[in-house]
Structure formats: structure tokens, C-alpha cells
Amino acid sequence: MRRNPAKRILPLLLLAPLLAGCLERGQPTMADTGGDDDAFCARSHAAGSPDYVNCRKDRDVQRANANSRIDKRQRNLGEYMLNNPTRP
């Protein structure tokens, strides 16, 4: 008996767009990265000390700045593509 390969490929084709959303900007979508900051700051400061709190705040600010730079680059690229269309 001959098997139909379309029955195997069709579910993969339907699932591929759903999985592609997980690759957005190469960042995990449902992961908490606070543990890395905690480990980084705990190496050099005692947990709960003012220096530890300042370290965590600085890490949060650095992450927010990095995300805003990435978002700004994405907006600039979109604006560039809208304002400079190429015609083959």
C-alpha cells in the first residue's frame, strides 16, 4: 500500500507559522530573565543591601535602554522602507 506524504506534511505546514512567532527578535517570549540579574548582582553584593538594589536597578535600566534602541532601529528600518521603495 502506498502512503500519502501530504498527510504528514500538512500538519507541519500549519504549525510552522505558529512556531515562527517564537523567534521574534531572537528573544524568549515567556521567560523571566531576572534570575540572571540576580546571579550577576549577588556575586558582588550581599542580597538586600543598598548596593545590590542599585545593581539590580542599573541592570533594569540597561535592559530597557537596549530594548528601546532595538525598537527604534526597527521603526527606522520600517520608515526607510516606506520612504524609499525599490522598483525592479
mmCIF file as gemmi writes it, N, C-alpha and C atoms, coordinates in Angstrom:
data_model
loop_
_atom_site.group_PDB
_atom_site.id
_atom_site.type_symbol
_atom_site.label_atom_id
_atom_site.label_alt_id
_atom_site.label_comp_id
_atom_site.label_asym_id
_atom_site.label_entity_id
_atom_site.label_seq_id
_atom_site.pdbx_PDB_ins_code
_atom_site.Cartn_x
_atom_site.Cartn_y
_atom_site.Cartn_z
_atom_site.occupancy
_atom_site.B_iso_or_equiv
_atom_site.pdbx_formal_charge
_atom_site.auth_seq_id
_atom_site.auth_asym_id
_atom_site.pdbx_PDB_model_num
ATOM 1 N N . MET Axp A 1 ? 0.83 -1.177 0 1 0 ? 1 A 1
ATOM 2 C CA . MET Axp A 1 ? 0 0 0 1 0 ? 1 A 1
ATOM 3 C C . MET Axp A 1 ? 0.877 1.244 0 1 0 ? 1 A 1
ATOM 4 N N . ARG Axp A 2 ? 0.399 2.226 -0.684 1 0 ? 2 A 1
ATOM 5 C CA . ARG Axp A 2 ? 1.149 3.46 -0.803 1 0 ? 2 A 1
ATOM 6 C C . ARG Axp A 2 ? 0.633 4.483 0.211 1 0 ? 2 A 1
ATOM 7 N N . ARG Axp A 3 ? 1.557 5.148 0.888 1 0 ? 3 A 1
ATOM 8 C CA . ARG Axp A 3 ? 1.184 6.144 1.885 1 0 ? 3 A 1
ATOM 9 C C . ARG Axp A 3 ? 1.168 7.525 1.252 1 0 ? 3 A 1
ATOM 10 N N . ASN Axp A 4 ? 0.316 8.355 1.756 1 0 ? 4 A 1
ATOM 11 C CA . ASN Axp A 4 ? 0.182 9.708 1.239 1 0 ? 4 A 1
ATOM 12 C C . ASN Axp A 4 ? 1.079 10.65 2.055 1 0 ? 4 A 1
ATOM 13 N N . PRO Axp A 5 ? 2.166 11.195 1.48 1 0 ? 5 A 1
ATOM 14 C CA . PRO Axp A 5 ? 3.062 12.072 2.243 1 0 ? 5 A 1
ATOM 15 C C . PRO Axp A 5 ? 2.422 13.413 2.604 1 0 ? 5 A 1
ATOM 16 N N . ALA Axp A 6 ? 1.361 13.797 1.91 1 0 ? 6 A 1
ATOM 17 C CA . ALA Axp A 6 ? 0.706 15.071 2.211 1 0 ? 6 A 1
ATOM 18 C C . ALA Axp A 6 ? 0.087 15.051 3.607 1 0 ? 6 A 1
ATOM 19 N N . LYS Axp A 7 ? -0.313 13.894 4.084 1 0 ? 7 A 1
ATOM 20 C CA . LYS Axp A 7 ? -0.896 13.79 5.42 1 0 ? 7 A 1
ATOM 21 C C . LYS Axp A 7 ? 0.137 14.087 6.497 1 0 ? 7 A 1
ATOM 22 N N . ARG Axp A 8 ? 1.379 13.851 6.205 1 0 ? 8 A 1
ATOM 23 C CA . ARG Axp A 8 ? 2.442 14.15 7.172 1 0 ? 8 A 1
ATOM 24 C C . ARG Axp A 8 ? 2.924 15.592 7.054 1 0 ? 8 A 1
ATOM 25 N N . ILE Axp A 9 ? 2.94 16.115 5.864 1 0 ? 9 A 1
ATOM 26 C CA . ILE Axp A 9 ? 3.473 17.458 5.638 1 0 ? 9 A 1
ATOM 27 C C . ILE Axp A 9 ? 2.47 18.533 6.012 1 0 ? 9 A 1
ATOM 28 N N . LEU Axp A 10 ? 1.205 18.294 5.811 1 0 ? 10 A 1
ATOM 29 C CA . LEU Axp A 10 ? 0.175 19.301 6.064 1 0 ? 10 A 1
ATOM 30 C C . LEU Axp A 10 ? 0.176 19.795 7.511 1 0 ? 10 A 1
ATOM 31 N N . PRO Axp A 11 ? 0.235 18.939 8.533 1 0 ? 11 A 1
ATOM 32 C CA . PRO Axp A 11 ? 0.278 19.461 9.905 1 0 ? 11 A 1
ATOM 33 C C . PRO Axp A 11 ? 1.516 20.315 10.177 1 0 ? 11 A 1
ATOM 34 N N . LEU Axp A 12 ? 2.644 19.939 9.584 1 0 ? 12 A 1
ATOM 35 C CA . LEU Axp A 12 ? 3.854 20.738 9.766 1 0 ? 12 A 1
ATOM 36 C C . LEU Axp A 12 ? 3.712 22.114 9.127 1 0 ? 12 A 1
ATOM 37 N N . LEU Axp A 13 ? 3.089 22.176 7.975 1 0 ? 13 A 1
ATOM 38 C CA . LEU Axp A 13 ? 2.886 23.459 7.315 1 0 ? 13 A 1
ATOM 39 C C . LEU Axp A 13 ? 1.927 24.351 8.091 1 0 ? 13 A 1
ATOM 40 N N . LEU Axp A 14 ? 0.953 23.745 8.745 1 0 ? 14 A 1
ATOM 41 C CA . LEU Axp A 14 ? 0.021 24.523 9.552 1 0 ? 14 A 1
ATOM 42 C C . LEU Axp A 14 ? 0.64 24.975 10.869 1 0 ? 14 A 1
ATOM 43 N N . LEU Axp A 15 ? 1.579 24.229 11.372 1 0 ? 15 A 1
ATOM 44 C CA . LEU Axp A 15 ? 2.217 24.539 12.641 1 0 ? 15 A 1
ATOM 45 C C . LEU Axp A 15 ? 3.373 25.533 12.498 1 0 ? 15 A 1
ATOM 46 N N . ALA Axp A 16 ? 3.992 25.609 11.338 1 0 ? 16 A 1
ATOM 47 C CA . ALA Axp A 16 ? 5.169 26.457 11.126 1 0 ? 16 A 1
ATOM 48 C C . ALA Axp A 16 ? 4.907 27.932 11.427 1 0 ? 16 A 1
ATOM 49 N N . PRO Axp A 17 ? 3.807 28.556 10.976 1 0 ? 17 A 1
ATOM 50 C CA . PRO Axp A 17 ? 3.6 29.977 11.306 1 0 ? 17 A 1
ATOM 51 C C . PRO Axp A 17 ? 3.433 30.229 12.799 1 0 ? 17 A 1
ATOM 52 N N . LEU Axp A 18 ? 2.857 29.261 13.508 1 0 ? 18 A 1
ATOM 53 C CA . LEU Axp A 18 ? 2.701 29.435 14.948 1 0 ? 18 A 1
ATOM 54 C C . LEU Axp A 18 ? 4.048 29.421 15.655 1 0 ? 18 A 1
ATOM 55 N N . LEU Axp A 19 ? 4.95 28.566 15.2 1 0 ? 19 A 1
ATOM 56 C CA . LEU Axp A 19 ? 6.272 28.49 15.808 1 0 ? 19 A 1
ATOM 57 C C . LEU Axp A 19 ? 7.154 29.664 15.407 1 0 ? 19 A 1
ATOM 58 N N . ALA Axp A 20 ? 6.891 30.262 14.272 1 0 ? 20 A 1
ATOM 59 C CA . ALA Axp A 20 ? 7.707 31.387 13.816 1 0 ? 20 A 1
ATOM 60 C C . ALA Axp A 20 ? 7.546 32.582 14.734 1 0 ? 20 A 1
ATOM 61 N N . GLY Axp A 21 ? 6.418 32.73 15.383 1 0 ? 21 A 1
ATOM 62 C CA . GLY Axp A 21 ? 6.209 33.843 16.309 1 0 ? 21 A 1
ATOM 63 C C . GLY Axp A 21 ? 7.135 33.768 17.516 1 0 ? 21 A 1
ATOM 64 N N . CYS Axp A 22 ? 7.616 32.588 17.852 1 0 ? 22 A 1
ATOM 65 C CA . CYS Axp A 22 ? 8.516 32.427 18.987 1 0 ? 22 A 1
ATOM 66 C C . CYS Axp A 22 ? 9.912 32.97 18.689 1 0 ? 22 A 1
ATOM 67 N N . LEU Axp A 23 ? 10.204 33.214 17.428 1 0 ? 23 A 1
ATOM 68 C CA . LEU Axp A 23 ? 11.537 33.666 17.042 1 0 ? 23 A 1
ATOM 69 C C . LEU Axp A 23 ? 11.636 35.178 16.93 1 0 ? 23 A 1
ATOM 70 N N . GLU Axp A 24 ? 10.623 35.892 17.368 1 0 ? 24 A 1
ATOM 71 C CA . GLU Axp A 24 ? 10.597 37.338 17.228 1 0 ? 24 A 1
ATOM 72 C C . GLU Axp A 24 ? 11.783 37.973 17.939 1 0 ? 24 A 1
ATOM 73 N N . ARG Axp A 25 ? 12.595 38.693 17.189 1 0 ? 25 A 1
ATOM 74 C CA . ARG Axp A 25 ? 13.773 39.393 17.692 1 0 ? 25 A 1
ATOM 75 C C . ARG Axp A 25 ? 14.735 38.489 18.449 1 0 ? 25 A 1
ATOM 76 N N . GLY Axp A 26 ? 14.609 37.21 18.302 1 0 ? 26 A 1
ATOM 77 C CA . GLY Axp A 26 ? 15.544 36.294 18.936 1 0 ? 26 A 1
ATOM 78 C C . GLY Axp A 26 ? 15.47 36.278 20.44 1 0 ? 26 A 1
ATOM 79 N N . GLN Axp A 27 ? 14.394 36.744 21.021 1 0 ? 27 A 1
ATOM 80 C CA . GLN Axp A 27 ? 14.257 36.795 22.461 1 0 ? 27 A 1
ATOM 81 C C . GLN Axp A 27 ? 13.215 35.796 22.917 1 0 ? 27 A 1
ATOM 82 N N . PRO Axp A 28 ? 13.421 35.174 24.065 1 0 ? 28 A 1
ATOM 83 C CA . PRO Axp A 28 ? 12.39 34.279 24.583 1 0 ? 28 A 1
ATOM 84 C C . PRO Axp A 28 ? 11.148 35.07 24.939 1 0 ? 28 A 1
ATOM 85 N N . THR Axp A 29 ? 9.983 34.502 24.676 1 0 ? 29 A 1
ATOM 86 C CA . THR Axp A 29 ? 8.753 35.252 24.9 1 0 ? 29 A 1
ATOM 87 C C . THR Axp A 29 ? 8.171 35.037 26.286 1 0 ? 29 A 1
ATOM 88 N N . MET Axp A 30 ? 8.341 33.887 26.862 1 0 ? 30 A 1
ATOM 89 C CA . MET Axp A 30 ? 7.723 33.597 28.146 1 0 ? 30 A 1
ATOM 90 C C . MET Axp A 30 ? 8.755 33.353 29.252 1 0 ? 30 A 1
ATOM 91 N N . ALA Axp A 31 ? 9.958 33.797 29.07 1 0 ? 31 A 1
ATOM 92 C CA . ALA Axp A 31 ? 10.998 33.537 30.059 1 0 ? 31 A 1
ATOM 93 C C . ALA Axp A 31 ? 11.267 34.782 30.887 1 0 ? 31 A 1
ATOM 94 N N . ASP Axp A 32 ? 11.561 34.576 32.157 1 0 ? 32 A 1
ATOM 95 C CA . ASP Axp A 32 ? 11.909 35.673 33.044 1 0 ? 32 A 1
ATOM 96 C C . ASP Axp A 32 ? 13.43 35.72 33.141 1 0 ? 32 A 1
ATOM 97 N N . THR Axp A 33 ? 14.019 36.836 32.751 1 0 ? 33 A 1
ATOM 98 C CA . THR Axp A 33 ? 15.477 36.95 32.775 1 0 ? 33 A 1
ATOM 99 C C . THR Axp A 33 ? 15.975 37.547 34.084 1 0 ? 33 A 1
ATOM 100 N N . GLY Axp A 34 ? 15.112 37.741 35.06 1 0 ? 34 A 1
ATOM 101 C CA . GLY Axp A 34 ? 15.503 38.323 36.34 1 0 ? 34 A 1
ATOM 102 C C . GLY Axp A 34 ? 16.501 37.47 37.102 1 0 ? 34 A 1
ATOM 103 N N . GLY Axp A 35 ? 16.478 36.165 36.893 1 0 ? 35 A 1
ATOM 104 C CA . GLY Axp A 35 ? 17.413 35.284 37.581 1 0 ? 35 A 1
ATOM 105 C C . GLY Axp A 35 ? 18.853 35.574 37.209 1 0 ? 35 A 1
ATOM 106 N N . ASP Axp A 36 ? 19.093 35.935 35.959 1 0 ? 36 A 1
ATOM 107 C CA . ASP Axp A 36 ? 20.451 36.263 35.536 1 0 ? 36 A 1
ATOM 108 C C . ASP Axp A 36 ? 20.931 37.538 36.222 1 0 ? 36 A 1
ATOM 109 N N . ASP Axp A 37 ? 20.065 38.527 36.342 1 0 ? 37 A 1
ATOM 110 C CA . ASP Axp A 37 ? 20.429 39.755 37.031 1 0 ? 37 A 1
ATOM 111 C C . ASP Axp A 37 ? 20.7 39.48 38.501 1 0 ? 37 A 1
ATOM 112 N N . ASP Axp A 38 ? 19.896 38.622 39.077 1 0 ? 38 A 1
ATOM 113 C CA . ASP Axp A 38 ? 20.073 38.28 40.484 1 0 ? 38 A 1
ATOM 114 C C . ASP Axp A 38 ? 21.431 37.622 40.707 1 0 ? 38 A 1
ATOM 115 N N . ALA Axp A 39 ? 21.783 36.68 39.845 1 0 ? 39 A 1
ATOM 116 C CA . ALA Axp A 39 ? 23.07 35.997 39.982 1 0 ? 39 A 1
ATOM 117 C C . ALA Axp A 39 ? 24.226 36.97 39.755 1 0 ? 39 A 1
ATOM 118 N N . PHE Axp A 40 ? 24.067 37.87 38.779 1 0 ? 40 A 1
ATOM 119 C CA . PHE Axp A 40 ? 25.123 38.832 38.491 1 0 ? 40 A 1
ATOM 120 C C . PHE Axp A 40 ? 25.365 39.756 39.677 1 0 ? 40 A 1
ATOM 121 N N . CYS Axp A 41 ? 24.288 40.279 40.252 1 0 ? 41 A 1
ATOM 122 C CA . CYS Axp A 41 ? 24.42 41.237 41.361 1 0 ? 41 A 1
ATOM 123 C C . CYS Axp A 41 ? 24.784 40.543 42.669 1 0 ? 41 A 1
ATOM 124 N N . ALA Axp A 42 ? 24.348 39.299 42.842 1 0 ? 42 A 1
ATOM 125 C CA . ALA Axp A 42 ? 24.65 38.588 44.088 1 0 ? 42 A 1
ATOM 126 C C . ALA Axp A 42 ? 26.116 38.211 44.186 1 0 ? 42 A 1
ATOM 127 N N . ARG Axp A 43 ? 26.805 38.119 43.054 1 0 ? 43 A 1
ATOM 128 C CA . ARG Axp A 43 ? 28.237 37.79 43.096 1 0 ? 43 A 1
ATOM 129 C C . ARG Axp A 43 ? 29.059 38.878 43.765 1 0 ? 43 A 1
ATOM 130 N N . SER Axp A 44 ? 28.654 40.122 43.556 1 0 ? 44 A 1
ATOM 131 C CA . SER Axp A 44 ? 29.478 41.212 44.062 1 0 ? 44 A 1
ATOM 132 C C . SER Axp A 44 ? 28.86 41.955 45.248 1 0 ? 44 A 1
ATOM 133 N N . HIS Axp A 45 ? 27.582 41.704 45.552 1 0 ? 45 A 1
ATOM 134 C CA . HIS Axp A 45 ? 26.917 42.416 46.646 1 0 ? 45 A 1
ATOM 135 C C . HIS Axp A 45 ? 26.055 41.443 47.436 1 0 ? 45 A 1
ATOM 136 N N . ALA Axp A 46 ? 25.893 41.725 48.729 1 0 ? 46 A 1
ATOM 137 C CA . ALA Axp A 46 ? 25.021 40.898 49.562 1 0 ? 46 A 1
ATOM 138 C C . ALA Axp A 46 ? 23.57 41.188 49.197 1 0 ? 46 A 1
ATOM 139 N N . ALA Axp A 47 ? 22.774 40.137 49.099 1 0 ? 47 A 1
ATOM 140 C CA . ALA Axp A 47 ? 21.36 40.301 48.732 1 0 ? 47 A 1
ATOM 141 C C . ALA Axp A 47 ? 20.651 41.172 49.761 1 0 ? 47 A 1
ATOM 142 N N . GLY Axp A 48 ? 19.925 42.167 49.26 1 0 ? 48 A 1
ATOM 143 C CA . GLY Axp A 48 ? 19.18 43.068 50.132 1 0 ? 48 A 1
ATOM 144 C C . GLY Axp A 48 ? 19.933 44.328 50.521 1 0 ? 48 A 1
ATOM 145 N N . SER Axp A 49 ? 21.219 44.382 50.227 1 0 ? 49 A 1
ATOM 146 C CA . SER Axp A 49 ? 21.99 45.575 50.57 1 0 ? 49 A 1
ATOM 147 C C . SER Axp A 49 ? 21.678 46.69 49.569 1 0 ? 49 A 1
ATOM 148 N N . PRO Axp A 50 ? 21.953 47.945 49.954 1 0 ? 50 A 1
ATOM 149 C CA . PRO Axp A 50 ? 21.692 49.055 49.014 1 0 ? 50 A 1
ATOM 150 C C . PRO Axp A 50 ? 22.485 48.918 47.709 1 0 ? 50 A 1
ATOM 151 N N . ASP Axp A 51 ? 23.698 48.391 47.787 1 0 ? 51 A 1
ATOM 152 C CA . ASP Axp A 51 ? 24.491 48.195 46.565 1 0 ? 51 A 1
ATOM 153 C C . ASP Axp A 51 ? 23.849 47.156 45.652 1 0 ? 51 A 1
ATOM 154 N N . TYR Axp A 52 ? 23.29 46.109 46.24 1 0 ? 52 A 1
ATOM 155 C CA . TYR Axp A 52 ? 22.604 45.08 45.471 1 0 ? 52 A 1
ATOM 156 C C . TYR Axp A 52 ? 21.374 45.666 44.774 1 0 ? 52 A 1
ATOM 157 N N . VAL Axp A 53 ? 20.613 46.46 45.495 1 0 ? 53 A 1
ATOM 158 C CA . VAL Axp A 53 ? 19.418 47.087 44.926 1 0 ? 53 A 1
ATOM 159 C C . VAL Axp A 53 ? 19.807 48.02 43.786 1 0 ? 53 A 1
ATOM 160 N N . ASN Axp A 54 ? 20.868 48.802 43.97 1 0 ? 54 A 1
ATOM 161 C CA . ASN Axp A 54 ? 21.336 49.696 42.908 1 0 ? 54 A 1
ATOM 162 C C . ASN Axp A 54 ? 21.819 48.912 41.692 1 0 ? 54 A 1
ATOM 163 N N . CYS Axp A 55 ? 22.473 47.791 41.939 1 0 ? 55 A 1
ATOM 164 C CA . CYS Axp A 55 ? 22.93 46.946 40.832 1 0 ? 55 A 1
ATOM 165 C C . CYS Axp A 55 ? 21.745 46.443 40.027 1 0 ? 55 A 1
ATOM 166 N N . ARG Axp A 56 ? 20.705 45.965 40.711 1 0 ? 56 A 1
ATOM 167 C CA . ARG Axp A 56 ? 19.509 45.47 40.009 1 0 ? 56 A 1
ATOM 168 C C . ARG Axp A 56 ? 18.834 46.59 39.225 1 0 ? 56 A 1
ATOM 169 N N . LYS Axp A 57 ? 18.751 47.786 39.816 1 0 ? 57 A 1
ATOM 170 C CA . LYS Axp A 57 ? 18.142 48.922 39.114 1 0 ? 57 A 1
ATOM 171 C C . LYS Axp A 57 ? 18.952 49.284 37.872 1 0 ? 57 A 1
ATOM 172 N N . ASP Axp A 58 ? 20.271 49.281 38.006 1 0 ? 58 A 1
ATOM 173 C CA . ASP Axp A 58 ? 21.126 49.592 36.855 1 0 ? 58 A 1
ATOM 174 C C . ASP Axp A 58 ? 20.943 48.567 35.738 1 0 ? 58 A 1
ATOM 175 N N . ARG Axp A 59 ? 20.828 47.301 36.099 1 0 ? 59 A 1
ATOM 176 C CA . ARG Axp A 59 ? 20.61 46.258 35.098 1 0 ? 59 A 1
ATOM 177 C C . ARG Axp A 59 ? 19.261 46.437 34.404 1 0 ? 59 A 1
ATOM 178 N N . ASP Axp A 60 ? 18.245 46.826 35.173 1 0 ? 60 A 1
ATOM 179 C CA . ASP Axp A 60 ? 16.929 47.069 34.582 1 0 ? 60 A 1
ATOM 180 C C . ASP Axp A 60 ? 16.976 48.234 33.605 1 0 ? 60 A 1
ATOM 181 N N . VAL Axp A 61 ? 17.682 49.281 33.97 1 0 ? 61 A 1
ATOM 182 C CA . VAL Axp A 61 ? 17.81 50.45 33.09 1 0 ? 61 A 1
ATOM 183 C C . VAL Axp A 61 ? 18.571 50.079 31.827 1 0 ? 61 A 1
ATOM 184 N N . GLN Axp A 62 ? 19.636 49.307 31.972 1 0 ? 62 A 1
ATOM 185 C CA . GLN Axp A 62 ? 20.399 48.879 30.801 1 0 ? 62 A 1
ATOM 186 C C . GLN Axp A 62 ? 19.547 48.043 29.855 1 0 ? 62 A 1
ATOM 187 N N . ARG Axp A 63 ? 18.737 47.147 30.396 1 0 ? 63 A 1
ATOM 188 C CA . ARG Axp A 63 ? 17.875 46.316 29.561 1 0 ? 63 A 1
ATOM 189 C C . ARG Axp A 63 ? 16.827 47.171 28.863 1 0 ? 63 A 1
ATOM 190 N N . ALA Axp A 64 ? 16.231 48.114 29.585 1 0 ? 64 A 1
ATOM 191 C CA . ALA Axp A 64 ? 15.222 48.984 28.976 1 0 ? 64 A 1
ATOM 192 C C . ALA Axp A 64 ? 15.829 49.828 27.863 1 0 ? 64 A 1
ATOM 193 N N . ASN Axp A 65 ? 17.034 50.334 28.083 1 0 ? 65 A 1
ATOM 194 C CA . ASN Axp A 65 ? 17.706 51.124 27.046 1 0 ? 65 A 1
ATOM 195 C C . ASN Axp A 65 ? 18.02 50.279 25.815 1 0 ? 65 A 1
ATOM 196 N N . ALA Axp A 66 ? 18.461 49.057 26.035 1 0 ? 66 A 1
ATOM 197 C CA . ALA Axp A 66 ? 18.761 48.169 24.904 1 0 ? 66 A 1
ATOM 198 C C . ALA Axp A 66 ? 17.492 47.859 24.117 1 0 ? 66 A 1
ATOM 199 N N . ASN Axp A 67 ? 16.397 47.596 24.817 1 0 ? 67 A 1
ATOM 200 C CA . ASN Axp A 67 ? 15.135 47.313 24.124 1 0 ? 67 A 1
ATOM 201 C C . ASN Axp A 67 ? 14.641 48.528 23.363 1 0 ? 67 A 1
ATOM 202 N N . SER Axp A 68 ? 14.807 49.719 23.926 1 0 ? 68 A 1
ATOM 203 C CA . SER Axp A 68 ? 14.352 50.921 23.217 1 0 ? 68 A 1
ATOM 204 C C . SER Axp A 68 ? 15.216 51.187 21.985 1 0 ? 68 A 1
ATOM 205 N N . ARG Axp A 69 ? 16.521 50.887 22.06 1 0 ? 69 A 1
ATOM 206 C CA . ARG Axp A 69 ? 17.375 51.025 20.877 1 0 ? 69 A 1
ATOM 207 C C . ARG Axp A 69 ? 16.958 50.058 19.784 1 0 ? 69 A 1
ATOM 208 N N . ILE Axp A 70 ? 16.647 48.836 20.166 1 0 ? 70 A 1
ATOM 209 C CA . ILE Axp A 70 ? 16.215 47.84 19.185 1 0 ? 70 A 1
ATOM 210 C C . ILE Axp A 70 ? 14.904 48.276 18.541 1 0 ? 70 A 1
ATOM 211 N N . ASP Axp A 71 ? 13.966 48.744 19.349 1 0 ? 71 A 1
ATOM 212 C CA . ASP Axp A 71 ? 12.682 49.198 18.809 1 0 ? 71 A 1
ATOM 213 C C . ASP Axp A 71 ? 12.864 50.397 17.886 1 0 ? 71 A 1
ATOM 214 N N . LYS Axp A 72 ? 13.749 51.305 18.259 1 0 ? 72 A 1
ATOM 215 C CA . LYS Axp A 72 ? 13.991 52.49 17.422 1 0 ? 72 A 1
ATOM 216 C C . LYS Axp A 72 ? 14.602 52.085 16.088 1 0 ? 72 A 1
ATOM 217 N N . ARG Axp A 73 ? 15.539 51.138 16.104 1 0 ? 73 A 1
ATOM 218 C CA . ARG Axp A 73 ? 16.134 50.661 14.85 1 0 ? 73 A 1
ATOM 219 C C . ARG Axp A 73 ? 15.078 50.008 13.962 1 0 ? 73 A 1
ATOM 220 N N . GLN Axp A 74 ? 14.172 49.256 14.57 1 0 ? 74 A 1
ATOM 221 C CA . GLN Axp A 74 ? 13.117 48.61 13.794 1 0 ? 74 A 1
ATOM 222 C C . GLN Axp A 74 ? 12.181 49.648 13.184 1 0 ? 74 A 1
ATOM 223 N N . ARG Axp A 75 ? 11.818 50.678 13.948 1 0 ? 75 A 1
ATOM 224 C CA . ARG Axp A 75 ? 10.968 51.743 13.41 1 0 ? 75 A 1
ATOM 225 C C . ARG Axp A 75 ? 11.676 52.485 12.287 1 0 ? 75 A 1
ATOM 226 N N . ASN Axp A 76 ? 12.956 52.779 12.473 1 0 ? 76 A 1
ATOM 227 C CA . ASN Axp A 76 ? 13.713 53.481 11.438 1 0 ? 76 A 1
ATOM 228 C C . ASN Axp A 76 ? 13.798 52.66 10.158 1 0 ? 76 A 1
ATOM 229 N N . LEU Axp A 77 ? 13.968 51.354 10.297 1 0 ? 77 A 1
ATOM 230 C CA . LEU Axp A 77 ? 14.008 50.494 9.118 1 0 ? 77 A 1
ATOM 231 C C . LEU Axp A 77 ? 12.665 50.51 8.399 1 0 ? 77 A 1
ATOM 232 N N . GLY Axp A 78 ? 11.577 50.436 9.156 1 0 ? 78 A 1
ATOM 233 C CA . GLY Axp A 78 ? 10.254 50.49 8.547 1 0 ? 78 A 1
ATOM 234 C C . GLY Axp A 78 ? 10.012 51.807 7.831 1 0 ? 78 A 1
ATOM 235 N N . GLU Axp A 79 ? 10.415 52.916 8.453 1 0 ? 79 A 1
ATOM 236 C CA . GLU Axp A 79 ? 10.266 54.231 7.818 1 0 ? 79 A 1
ATOM 237 C C . GLU Axp A 79 ? 11.104 54.316 6.545 1 0 ? 79 A 1
ATOM 238 N N . TYR Axp A 80 ? 12.319 53.803 6.603 1 0 ? 80 A 1
ATOM 239 C CA . TYR Axp A 80 ? 13.196 53.821 5.435 1 0 ? 80 A 1
ATOM 240 C C . TYR Axp A 80 ? 12.566 53.027 4.286 1 0 ? 80 A 1
ATOM 241 N N . MET Axp A 81 ? 12.029 51.861 4.626 1 0 ? 81 A 1
ATOM 242 C CA . MET Axp A 81 ? 11.43 51.005 3.593 1 0 ? 81 A 1
ATOM 243 C C . MET Axp A 81 ? 10.189 51.654 2.994 1 0 ? 81 A 1
ATOM 244 N N . LEU Axp A 82 ? 9.421 52.381 3.805 1 0 ? 82 A 1
ATOM 245 C CA . LEU Axp A 82 ? 8.236 53.074 3.285 1 0 ? 82 A 1
ATOM 246 C C . LEU Axp A 82 ? 8.619 54.246 2.408 1 0 ? 82 A 1
ATOM 247 N N . ASN Axp A 83 ? 9.646 54.977 2.803 1 0 ? 83 A 1
ATOM 248 C CA . ASN Axp A 83 ? 10.025 56.203 2.094 1 0 ? 83 A 1
ATOM 249 C C . ASN Axp A 83 ? 10.939 55.963 0.909 1 0 ? 83 A 1
ATOM 250 N N . ASN Axp A 84 ? 11.542 54.79 0.825 1 0 ? 84 A 1
ATOM 251 C CA . ASN Axp A 84 ? 12.495 54.511 -0.258 1 0 ? 84 A 1
ATOM 252 C C . ASN Axp A 84 ? 12.161 53.176 -0.923 1 0 ? 84 A 1
ATOM 253 N N . PRO Axp A 85 ? 11.03 53.106 -1.579 1 0 ? 85 A 1
ATOM 254 C CA . PRO Axp A 85 ? 10.693 51.832 -2.239 1 0 ? 85 A 1
ATOM 255 C C . PRO Axp A 85 ? 11.6 51.592 -3.44 1 0 ? 85 A 1
ATOM 256 N N . THR Axp A 86 ? 11.903 50.353 -3.65 1 0 ? 86 A 1
ATOM 257 C CA . THR Axp A 86 ? 12.711 49.996 -4.822 1 0 ? 86 A 1
ATOM 258 C C . THR Axp A 86 ? 11.788 49.424 -5.868 1 0 ? 86 A 1
ATOM 259 N N . ARG Axp A 87 ? 12.071 49.767 -7.078 1 0 ? 87 A 1
ATOM 260 C CA . ARG Axp A 87 ? 11.256 49.277 -8.189 1 0 ? 87 A 1
ATOM 261 C C . ARG Axp A 87 ? 12.165 48.502 -9.135 1 0 ? 87 A 1
ATOM 262 N N . PRO Axp A 88 ? 11.894 47.203 -9.299 1 0 ? 88 A 1
ATOM 263 C CA . PRO Axp A 88 ? 12.763 46.405 -10.182 1 0 ? 88 A 1
ATOM 264 C C . PRO Axp A 88 ? 12.589 46.735 -11.637 1 0 ? 88 A 1
